[in-house]
Amino acid sequence: MEVKEKLEKEHYDLPVGENGRDDEDMILWYLKDRRFSVEEAIAKLTKAIKWRQEFGVADLSEDTVKSIAKTGKAYVHDFLDVNDRPVLIVVASKHLPDVDDPRDNEKLCVFLIEKALSKLPAGQEQILGIFDLRGFGTKNADLSYLTFLFDVFYYYYPKRLGEVLFVEAPFVFQPIWQLTKPLLKSYASM
């Protein structure tokens, strides 16, 4: 209630409703993420709500990402994993930063995270990420996209990614991993 009241008083211009300043599930999630520090939760939650507006998360749909989704570079699996988590699969060899529009890649990423979260069964709060690295090469490396991906999970979907699995990481992936690992923040332990 304290977070809700402060948001209403100090950030009255933020939207209300689902994913808004009065969304109790979202408030609770950010409180848990910030170890129940009201001020830290408000700061992070306010940033996330503003980002959702600016990015246009509510406007994302199958149609808005259809052209980039056709590449097959990422999708939400039809079935849950053995721990009842939705599964987000990324086929890294199909990510071609020199060909695809970076904004389209970002929209697909956020759309698929939202889709995976919408499949969460009762009592489950996290998703599984599987990164298929078979055939990954330097042409697929994209540090700016990885930075976006890490920021999205750290700031806007905190602790929603329960586990990450890398499938057949090639040797060329190792230097990229060493460059990106510091960007992972609290996810580095995964």
GUKE-983163 format. One line per field, with one value per residue (C-alpha): residue number from 1; x, y, z. Coordinates in Angstrom, 1 decimal. Example, Ala and Ser with C-alpha at 12.3 -4.5 7.8 and 13.67 -1.06 7.14 Angstrom:
BEGIN
num c(1/2) .
x c(12.3/13.7) .
y c(-4.5/-1.1) .
z c(7.8/7.1) .
This chain:
BEGIN
num c(1/2/3/4/5/6/7/8/9/10/11/12/13/14/15/16/17/18/19/20/21/22/23/24/25/26/27/28/29/30/31/32/33/34/35/36/37/38/39/40/41/42/43/44/45/46/47/48/49/50/51/52/53/54/55/56/57/58/59/60/61/62/63/64/65/66/67/68/69/70/71/72/73/74/75/76/77/78/79/80/81/82/83/84/85/86/87/88/89/90/91/92/93/94/95/96/97/98/99/100/101/102/103/104/105/106/107/108/109/110/111/112/113/114/115/116/117/118/119/120/121/122/123/124/125/126/127/128/129/130/131/132/133/134/135/136/137/138/139/140/141/142/143/144/145/146/147/148/149/150/151/152/153/154/155/156/157/158/159/160/161/162/163/164/165/166/167/168/169/170/171/172/173/174/175/176/177/178/179/180/181/182/183/184/185/186/187/188/189/190) .
x c(0.0/2.9/4.3/0.9/0.2/3.6/3.3/-0.1/1.2/4.6/4.0/0.3/1.1/2.0/-0.8/-2.9/-4.2/-2.3/1.5/0.6/1.4/-1.5/-0.9/-0.5/1.2/3.8/4.4/4.9/7.3/9.5/9.3/10.6/13.3/14.5/14.3/11.2/13.0/10.1/12.3/14.3/11.2/9.5/12.6/12.9/9.2/8.8/11.6/10.0/6.5/8.0/10.0/6.9/5.2/8.1/8.9/5.2/5.0/1.2/1.2/3.3/1.5/2.0/1.4/3.9/6.7/5.6/8.4/11.3/9.6/9.6/13.4/12.9/15.6/13.5/10.2/8.3/8.1/4.6/5.2/6.5/9.8/10.0/9.8/6.6/8.3/7.6/10.6/12.0/14.3/16.9/18.6/21.7/22.9/19.8/20.5/22.1/22.8/24.0/20.7/17.9/16.8/17.9/14.6/12.8/15.0/14.3/10.5/10.6/12.6/10.1/7.1/8.4/9.2/5.7/4.3/6.3/5.2/1.6/2.0/3.1/1.1/-0.3/2.5/5.3/7.1/10.1/10.9/13.7/15.9/17.6/20.2/21.0/24.5/25.0/26.4/27.1/29.8/31.2/28.6/26.0/27.8/25.9/27.1/24.6/21.7/23.2/23.4/19.7/18.8/20.6/19.1/15.6/15.9/17.7/15.6/12.2/11.8/13.9/14.3/11.9/14.6/15.1/17.7/19.7/21.0/23.6/23.5/26.8/28.7/31.5/35.0/34.2/31.6/34.0/35.6/32.2/31.0/34.0/33.1/29.4/29.6/30.2/27.0/25.0/25.0/23.1/22.5/26.2/25.9/23.5) .
y c(0.0/2.4/2.0/2.4/5.6/7.1/6.3/7.9/11.0/11.4/9.8/10.5/10.9/7.2/5.0/2.8/-0.7/-3.7/-2.9/0.5/2.3/0.5/-3.0/-4.9/-7.9/-5.7/-3.7/-6.9/-8.2/-5.1/-5.0/-8.6/-7.7/-4.8/-6.8/-4.9/-1.5/0.9/3.6/1.3/-0.5/2.8/4.0/0.7/0.4/4.0/3.4/0.2/1.7/4.7/2.4/0.3/3.4/4.7/1.3/0.7/-2.7/-2.7/-2.2/-5.3/-8.1/-11.1/-8.7/-6.1/-8.6/-10.9/-10.1/-10.6/-13.6/-15.4/-15.6/-18.3/-16.6/-16.8/-18.2/-19.4/-23.2/-24.6/-26.6/-25.9/-27.3/-30.0/-27.3/-25.9/-22.8/-21.3/-21.8/-19.0/-20.4/-18.3/-19.7/-17.5/-18.5/-16.9/-13.5/-11.4/-7.9/-6.6/-7.7/-7.1/-3.8/-3.6/-2.1/-5.1/-7.4/-5.5/-5.6/-9.3/-9.8/-7.9/-9.5/-13.0/-12.2/-10.9/-14.0/-16.3/-14.5/-14.8/-18.6/-18.7/-21.3/-20.5/-20.4/-20.1/-16.7/-17.4/-18.5/-20.7/-19.3/-21.7/-20.3/-22.6/-21.7/-24.4/-22.7/-19.4/-17.3/-13.8/-12.7/-13.4/-11.5/-8.3/-6.6/-3.8/-6.3/-8.3/-5.1/-4.4/-8.0/-7.8/-4.4/-5.6/-8.6/-6.6/-3.4/-4.2/-8.0/-8.5/-12.1/-13.4/-15.4/-18.3/-20.3/-20.0/-22.9/-22.6/-25.4/-26.3/-23.1/-22.9/-21.7/-18.4/-17.7/-17.7/-14.3/-12.8/-14.4/-12.9/-9.4/-9.6/-11.3/-8.0/-6.7/-9.5/-7.9/-10.2/-12.7/-13.6/-16.4/-18.2) .
z c(0.0/0.8/-2.7/-4.3/-2.3/-3.1/-6.8/-6.8/-5.0/-6.6/-10.1/-10.7/-14.5/-14.8/-16.3/-14.1/-14.7/-15.8/-15.7/-14.3/-11.1/-9.3/-10.6/-7.2/-8.8/-10.5/-7.3/-5.3/-7.9/-7.8/-4.0/-3.9/-6.5/-4.3/-1.1/0.1/0.0/-0.8/-2.3/-4.5/-5.7/-6.6/-8.5/-10.5/-11.0/-12.2/-14.7/-15.9/-16.4/-18.3/-20.5/-21.2/-22.5/-24.5/-26.0/-26.9/-25.1/-25.1/-28.9/-29.7/-31.3/-33.7/-36.6/-35.5/-35.2/-38.0/-40.5/-38.0/-36.4/-39.8/-39.5/-36.8/-34.7/-31.5/-30.3/-27.3/-27.2/-27.3/-24.1/-20.6/-19.3/-16.7/-14.0/-15.5/-16.9/-20.3/-22.6/-24.7/-27.5/-29.3/-32.4/-32.4/-35.9/-37.4/-35.8/-38.5/-37.2/-40.6/-42.2/-39.7/-38.3/-34.7/-33.6/-35.0/-33.1/-29.9/-30.5/-31.1/-27.9/-25.8/-27.5/-26.9/-23.2/-22.8/-24.6/-22.3/-19.2/-20.3/-20.3/-16.7/-14.8/-11.3/-8.8/-11.4/-11.8/-14.1/-17.6/-19.1/-21.8/-24.2/-26.5/-29.3/-30.4/-33.0/-36.1/-34.2/-35.8/-35.7/-38.2/-35.5/-32.7/-31.7/-28.5/-28.7/-28.9/-26.0/-24.0/-24.8/-23.8/-20.5/-19.7/-20.5/-18.1/-15.4/-15.3/-16.8/-16.2/-13.1/-11.9/-14.6/-16.3/-14.0/-15.9/-19.1/-21.1/-23.8/-26.4/-28.0/-27.5/-30.1/-29.4/-31.1/-28.5/-25.6/-26.2/-26.8/-23.5/-21.6/-23.1/-22.2/-18.8/-16.9/-18.5/-16.9/-13.4/-11.0/-13.8/-14.1/-11.6/-13.9) .
